[in-house]
Amino acid sequence: RIEHVKIHRRSIHTHQKVHRMWRIGPRKGLVLCHCLLLMNVESFSTRNAILERQRPMAPSRQLSQPRGADYARKPLTLTTNKEDEEHETLQNPFQKAAAKFKARPGTYLLIPCVAALVGWFTNYLAVQMIFYPIKFRGLPLYIRKEIPLGLLGWQGIVPCKTRPMSEAMVEMVTTQLLSVQEVFNRLNPRKMAKLLAPEVPKMAQEIVKDLAPIKFIQSIPEMVFSGLPQESKSIISFWNLDFLTNLCSSMQQNVLSIFNIRTCVVNQMMLDRAKLGELFRTCGQKELDFLTNSGLWFGFILGLIQMVVALFWDNPWSLSIGGGIVGLATNWLALKWIFEPVNPTKLGPFILQGQFLRRQKEVAKEFSHFFANRILKSEQVWNSILTDPSTTPAFSKLFGQQFSAFLNQVTRGLGFVLEPEVVALATKEALAKLPQHVYVLHDYIDSTLNLEESLRISMEKMSSVQFERVLHPIFEEDELTLILAGAALGFAAGLIQQGLETGQIKIPNIATVKKTVTSIPKRLTRLFTSTRSFIGSRIRKRNLRV
């Protein structure tokens, strides 16, 4: 109390000095007063601390606060209790978090729910971005080859990178699953010749019609053949069968030069860019569903952590940052869960392995069925042989040699010889007509090659490391882009939460929404009217100028 009296007297003395200095002049007095008050800051602080610890006095007897109190530091406590301070430090954050939660429980409970929706939506969008759109959507201001992301637009990863993915798939099939030479050696040239034999007379009649436009001349070969004795007809039929057998046998021996499986597969995929995506979805639909749905519960778990951080960290940006982390982490975790670990790994009583790798037999069945029935059917194989620029010359040469020898043999047997130019022209016409007649071989070739069974058995025997490369390439391509896209969407969702938290964004009530919806027709009508009047005025001005 004695100390209090001393400090009080000192403050009164300071006030008297201030009054005297102020009389010197407004400017000089103000500077001197300021310096004097700064010198007495500690005395004022101590006085305020003592006053705070004493019992409050009556309003009429309370001492007036000196002007120097405005410059005083935070009041200091004269007596301290270390145990009380430590207890207060430990309890304050938890009490503050509890108070924040009690004040707005709905807001904080909404955080994990929104995080779950963000996780699900970002993963769903990532899956859609893998396969869609088939063609580039956006403004084609700047597009790089086989890069899905343009300056202002996007193309699905699989449609954009169809060529390199198809080539990688063919490489895997030809090096690990199939031997083209071994597969085509399963065909029996004699059976193929018997199936094709009835088509040769039809082809010959079509060739004659094209080379001889006069109808009388067109009917001569048929009349000659029908007038031959049965023995001669049998000999010609034998030559026909022998020609077709030699042709099929030569094709078997030279299959690698007349058929390019890489070009066959890649050209089909490039003509229909959705086909490769369909193959990947057929094989990995369960993994794609897992990728989408896992975002829901991954996001919810991360949202709980985000809620705790928001309660203890007084920063509205924690919601936006947390949303970005949720979007990034859900995509990354789901992708890792699908393919890792590659080999079965024992962890205590559990055996861990990637979701896709556990379904090796099931995926092998689906892949082999799609590949054998949609990509490497007899029809596609023959089309590639007859139209592929890299193999057509070799097949044309092989077919020309066999057909010209057969044609010369038949004509000489009938007693006349054709000019080389006529033989070359007939060979060219026969090669052009061949695609219309090979359809009789399709069923036999598909059933004999039995590609589906061969692919399935070989695929089931693949190691986990080899099998992982069947589907993983579609996720590896621009995997970082997918993860960053998830992070961006998560950040945007967190930003909306932040706006709701700070009051910058307000959710309209039902009445406001109803009023807005009902006013849309009127707004559209006004917009249409104003647009029509503007266009009409422009037309009238143009007519006046004319």
Rosetta blueprint (number, residue, H / E / L):
1 R L
2 I H
3 E H
4 H H
5 V H
6 K H
7 I H
8 H H
9 R H
10 R H
11 S H
12 I H
13 H H
14 T H
15 H H
16 Q H
17 K H
18 V H
19 H H
20 R H
21 M H
22 W H
23 R L
24 I L
25 G L
26 P H
27 R H
28 K H
29 G H
30 L H
31 V H
32 L H
33 C H
34 H H
35 C H
36 L H
37 L H
38 L H
39 M H
40 N L
41 V H
42 E H
43 S H
44 F H
45 S H
46 T H
47 R H
48 N H
49 A H
50 I H
51 L H
52 E H
53 R H
54 Q L
55 R L
56 P L
57 M L
58 A L
59 P L
60 S L
61 R L
62 Q L
63 L L
64 S L
65 Q L
66 P L
67 R H
68 G H
69 A H
70 D H
71 Y H
72 A L
73 R L
74 K L
75 P L
76 L L
77 T L
78 L L
79 T L
80 T L
81 N L
82 K H
83 E H
84 D H
85 E H
86 E H
87 H H
88 E H
89 T H
90 L H
91 Q H
92 N H
93 P H
94 F H
95 Q H
96 K H
97 A H
98 A H
99 A H
100 K H
101 F H
102 K H
103 A H
104 R L
105 P H
106 G H
107 T H
108 Y H
109 L H
110 L H
111 I H
112 P H
113 C H
114 V H
115 A H
116 A H
117 L H
118 V H
119 G H
120 W H
121 F H
122 T H
123 N H
124 Y H
125 L H
126 A H
127 V H
128 Q H
129 M H
130 I H
131 F H
132 Y L
133 P L
134 I L
135 K L
136 F L
137 R E
138 G E
139 L E
140 P L
141 L L
142 Y L
143 I L
144 R L
145 K L
146 E L
147 I L
148 P L
149 L E
150 G E
151 L L
152 L E
153 G E
154 W E
155 Q L
156 G L
157 I H
158 V H
159 P H
160 C H
161 K L
162 T H
163 R H
164 P H
165 M H
166 S H
167 E H
168 A H
169 M H
170 V H
171 E H
172 M H
173 V H
174 T H
175 T H
176 Q H
177 L H
178 L L
179 S L
180 V H
181 Q H
182 E H
183 V H
184 F H
185 N L
186 R L
187 L L
188 N L
189 P H
190 R H
191 K H
192 M H
193 A H
194 K H
195 L H
196 L H
197 A L
198 P L
199 E H
200 V H
201 P H
202 K H
203 M H
204 A H
205 Q H
206 E H
207 I H
208 V H
209 K H
210 D H
211 L H
212 A L
213 P L
214 I L
215 K H
216 F H
217 I H
218 Q H
219 S H
220 I H
221 P H
222 E H
223 M H
224 V H
225 F H
226 S H
227 G L
228 L L
229 P L
230 Q H
231 E H
232 S H
233 K H
234 S H
235 I H
236 I H
237 S H
238 F H
239 W H
240 N H
241 L H
242 D H
243 F H
244 L H
245 T H
246 N H
247 L H
248 C H
249 S H
250 S H
251 M H
252 Q H
253 Q H
254 N L
255 V H
256 L H
257 S H
258 I H
259 F L
260 N L
261 I H
262 R H
263 T H
264 C H
265 V H
266 V H
267 N H
268 Q H
269 M H
270 M H
271 L H
272 D L
273 R L
274 A H
275 K H
276 L H
277 G H
278 E H
279 L H
280 F H
281 R H
282 T H
283 C H
284 G H
285 Q H
286 K H
287 E H
288 L H
289 D H
290 F H
291 L H
292 T H
293 N H
294 S H
295 G H
296 L H
297 W H
298 F H
299 G H
300 F H
301 I H
302 L H
303 G H
304 L H
305 I H
306 Q H
307 M H
308 V H
309 V H
310 A H
311 L H
312 F H
313 W L
314 D L
315 N L
316 P L
317 W H
318 S H
319 L H
320 S H
321 I H
322 G H
323 G H
324 G H
325 I H
326 V H
327 G H
328 L H
329 A H
330 T H
331 N H
332 W H
333 L H
334 A H
335 L H
336 K H
337 W H
338 I H
339 F H
340 E L
341 P L
342 V L
343 N L
344 P L
345 T E
346 K E
347 L E
348 G L
349 P L
350 F E
351 I E
352 L E
353 Q L
354 G L
355 Q H
356 F H
357 L H
358 R H
359 R L
360 Q H
361 K H
362 E H
363 V H
364 A H
365 K H
366 E H
367 F H
368 S H
369 H H
370 F H
371 F H
372 A H
373 N H
374 R H
375 I H
376 L L
377 K L
378 S H
379 E H
380 Q H
381 V H
382 W H
383 N H
384 S H
385 I H
386 L H
387 T H
388 D L
389 P L
390 S L
391 T L
392 T H
393 P H
394 A H
395 F H
396 S H
397 K H
398 L H
399 F H
400 G H
401 Q H
402 Q H
403 F H
404 S H
405 A H
406 F H
407 L H
408 N H
409 Q H
410 V H
411 T H
412 R H
413 G H
414 L H
415 G L
416 F L
417 V L
418 L L
419 E L
420 P H
421 E H
422 V H
423 V H
424 A H
425 L H
426 A H
427 T H
428 K H
429 E H
430 A H
431 L H
432 A H
433 K H
434 L H
435 P H
436 Q H
437 H L
438 V H
439 Y H
440 V H
441 L H
442 H H
443 D H
444 Y H
445 I H
446 D H
447 S H
448 T H
449 L H
450 N L
451 L H
452 E H
453 E H
454 S H
455 L H
456 R H
457 I H
458 S H
459 M H
460 E H
461 K L
462 M L
463 S L
464 S H
465 V H
466 Q H
467 F H
468 E H
469 R L
470 V L
471 L L
472 H H
473 P H
474 I H
475 F H
476 E H
477 E L
478 D L
479 E H
480 L H
481 T H
482 L H
483 I H
484 L H
485 A H
486 G H
487 A H
488 A H
489 L H
490 G H
491 F H
492 A H
493 A H
494 G H
495 L H
496 I H
497 Q H
498 Q H
499 G H
500 L H
501 E H
502 T H
503 G L
504 Q L
505 I L
506 K L
507 I L
508 P L
509 N L
510 I H
511 A H
512 T H
513 V H
514 K H
515 K H
516 T H
517 V H
518 T H
519 S H
520 I H
521 P H
522 K H
523 R H
524 L H
525 T H
526 R H
527 L H
528 F H
529 T H
530 S H
531 T H
532 R H
533 S H
534 F H
535 I H
536 G H
537 S H
538 R H
539 I H
540 R H
541 K H
542 R H
543 N H
544 L H
545 R H
546 V L
